[in-house]
């Protein structure tokens, strides 16, 4: 993305490090973690880290009005927010905040995210656990959180009609906000 790129190995290692930090802060199976991030590599690392930690992500688009951002975070009850440094003014969230930038592009010092173990974590969630919560548009009233389990995502991606036939020279784009359900197919399709 732009001038930055990650190999699959780097993506895995960085998301593993952040997942370990999330577990240290108490994330467990079905724990909701809000993520406020622009479309970026940070966002992808954050989403994967939440899933690897066993939690379920609540995507919050920084382009939303401040009132909607506040409502989604409060309504979800997420005690933890992953956020990009430059977006702190978008929310007055008073719970625990972790800055994505530090875990994706950390300073590489002894106390940085790079000091955390980058190996794969032992899974603590399964098919019946939550993967994410996407909020409806709210056009008929207040937005509602829709709870999606891992088995629903797998069913979406692995059915007889999908054929992922891509090679190294192909490009897969993310057109939609990660707050829109179709983004799941776009993000995980690219990773698969």
BELRA-V117277 format. One record per residue. N is the residue number from 0. RES is the residue in three letters. SS is DSSP state (alpha for helix, beta for strand, coil for the rest). PSI is psi in whole degrees, -180 to 180 (999 if undefined). OMEGA is omega in whole degrees, 0 to 359 (NA if undefined). Layout:
# BELRA-V117277
n: [N/N]
res: [RES/RES]
ss: [SS/SS]
psi: [PSI/PSI]
omega: [OMEGA/OMEGA]
This chain:
# BELRA-V117277
n: [0/1/2/3/4/5/6/7/8/9/10/11/12/13/14/15/16/17/18/19/20/21/22/23/24/25/26/27/28/29/30/31/32/33/34/35/36/37/38/39/40/41/42/43/44/45/46/47/48/49/50/51/52/53/54/55/56/57/58/59/60/61/62/63/64/65/66/67/68/69/70/71/72/73/74/75/76/77/78/79/80/81/82/83/84/85/86/87/88/89/90/91/92/93/94/95/96/97/98/99/100/101/102/103/104/105/106/107/108/109/110/111/112/113/114/115/116/117/118/119/120/121/122/123/124/125/126/127/128/129/130/131/132/133/134/135/136/137/138/139/140/141/142/143/144/145/146/147/148/149/150/151/152/153/154/155/156/157/158/159/160/161/162/163/164/165/166/167/168/169/170/171/172/173/174/175/176/177/178/179/180/181/182/183/184/185/186/187/188/189/190/191]
res: [UNK/UNK/UNK/UNK/UNK/UNK/UNK/UNK/UNK/UNK/UNK/UNK/UNK/UNK/UNK/UNK/UNK/UNK/UNK/UNK/UNK/UNK/UNK/UNK/UNK/UNK/UNK/UNK/UNK/UNK/UNK/UNK/UNK/UNK/UNK/UNK/UNK/UNK/UNK/UNK/UNK/UNK/UNK/UNK/UNK/UNK/UNK/UNK/UNK/UNK/UNK/UNK/UNK/UNK/UNK/UNK/UNK/UNK/UNK/UNK/UNK/UNK/UNK/UNK/UNK/UNK/UNK/UNK/UNK/UNK/UNK/UNK/UNK/UNK/UNK/UNK/UNK/UNK/UNK/UNK/UNK/UNK/UNK/UNK/UNK/UNK/UNK/UNK/UNK/UNK/UNK/UNK/UNK/UNK/UNK/UNK/UNK/UNK/UNK/UNK/UNK/UNK/UNK/UNK/UNK/UNK/UNK/UNK/UNK/UNK/UNK/UNK/UNK/UNK/UNK/UNK/UNK/UNK/UNK/UNK/UNK/UNK/UNK/UNK/UNK/UNK/UNK/UNK/UNK/UNK/UNK/UNK/UNK/UNK/UNK/UNK/UNK/UNK/UNK/UNK/UNK/UNK/UNK/UNK/UNK/UNK/UNK/UNK/UNK/UNK/UNK/UNK/UNK/UNK/UNK/UNK/UNK/UNK/UNK/UNK/UNK/UNK/UNK/UNK/UNK/UNK/UNK/UNK/UNK/UNK/UNK/UNK/UNK/UNK/UNK/UNK/UNK/UNK/UNK/UNK/UNK/UNK/UNK/UNK/UNK/UNK/UNK/UNK/UNK/UNK/UNK/UNK]
ss: [coil/coil/coil/coil/coil/coil/coil/alpha/alpha/alpha/alpha/alpha/alpha/alpha/alpha/alpha/alpha/alpha/alpha/alpha/alpha/alpha/alpha/alpha/coil/coil/coil/coil/coil/coil/coil/beta/beta/beta/beta/beta/coil/coil/coil/coil/alpha/alpha/alpha/alpha/alpha/alpha/alpha/alpha/alpha/alpha/alpha/alpha/alpha/coil/coil/beta/beta/beta/beta/beta/coil/coil/coil/coil/coil/alpha/alpha/alpha/alpha/alpha/alpha/alpha/alpha/alpha/alpha/alpha/coil/coil/coil/beta/beta/beta/beta/coil/alpha/alpha/alpha/alpha/alpha/alpha/coil/coil/coil/coil/coil/beta/beta/beta/beta/alpha/alpha/alpha/alpha/alpha/coil/coil/coil/coil/coil/coil/coil/coil/alpha/alpha/alpha/coil/coil/coil/coil/coil/coil/coil/coil/coil/coil/coil/coil/coil/coil/beta/beta/beta/beta/beta/beta/coil/coil/coil/coil/coil/coil/coil/coil/coil/beta/beta/beta/beta/beta/alpha/alpha/alpha/alpha/alpha/alpha/alpha/alpha/coil/coil/coil/coil/coil/coil/coil/coil/coil/coil/coil/coil/coil/coil/coil/coil/coil/coil/coil/coil/coil/coil/coil/coil/alpha/alpha/alpha/alpha/alpha/alpha/alpha/alpha/alpha/alpha/coil]
psi: [126/-121/-1/150/157/141/167/-36/-46/-41/-46/-47/-43/-39/-33/-42/-47/-37/-40/-42/-40/-43/-38/-32/2/5/132/-177/134/3/126/135/118/145/117/103/149/163/116/172/-34/-45/-45/-44/-44/-45/-49/-38/-42/-45/-42/-33/-16/-8/-178/133/148/99/133/118/125/-14/-9/154/150/-37/-41/-40/-48/-46/-48/-45/-45/-45/-37/-27/14/124/-5/140/123/131/148/143/-44/1/6/-34/-8/-15/150/23/130/0/-163/132/137/134/120/-41/-39/-31/-23/-42/33/166/-3/16/173/-29/8/179/-27/-18/-16/152/131/3/163/144/155/126/143/2/161/-166/-34/-1/160/141/-43/167/118/133/139/169/-25/16/-22/19/-143/142/147/140/129/121/124/128/162/-41/-30/-38/-45/-43/-40/-44/-29/73/171/-19/-17/133/109/96/74/153/-178/-24/-1/155/136/126/158/100/-35/156/147/0/-2/133/-33/-22/-26/-46/-41/-46/-54/-28/-43/-43/-32/999]
omega: [185/182/185/175/176/170/176/178/179/178/180/182/181/178/176/179/180/178/177/178/178/177/177/181/175/179/178/181/178/178/178/177/178/177/180/185/172/176/187/173/176/182/181/177/181/180/180/180/179/180/180/178/180/182/177/183/175/183/179/183/181/177/177/174/183/180/179/178/180/182/183/182/180/182/181/183/180/180/187/179/169/187/172/186/186/182/183/182/181/183/175/180/184/178/180/177/171/181/181/185/181/183/181/185/186/185/177/177/183/181/184/178/180/179/180/179/182/181/180/179/173/181/176/177/183/185/183/179/180/173/180/176/179/180/176/183/181/182/179/182/179/176/180/178/177/184/182/180/179/182/178/179/180/179/179/187/185/172/187/186/180/175/178/184/184/178/185/182/180/179/178/185/175/182/190/172/178/174/179/188/182/179/180/179/181/183/184/175/179/182/179/NA]
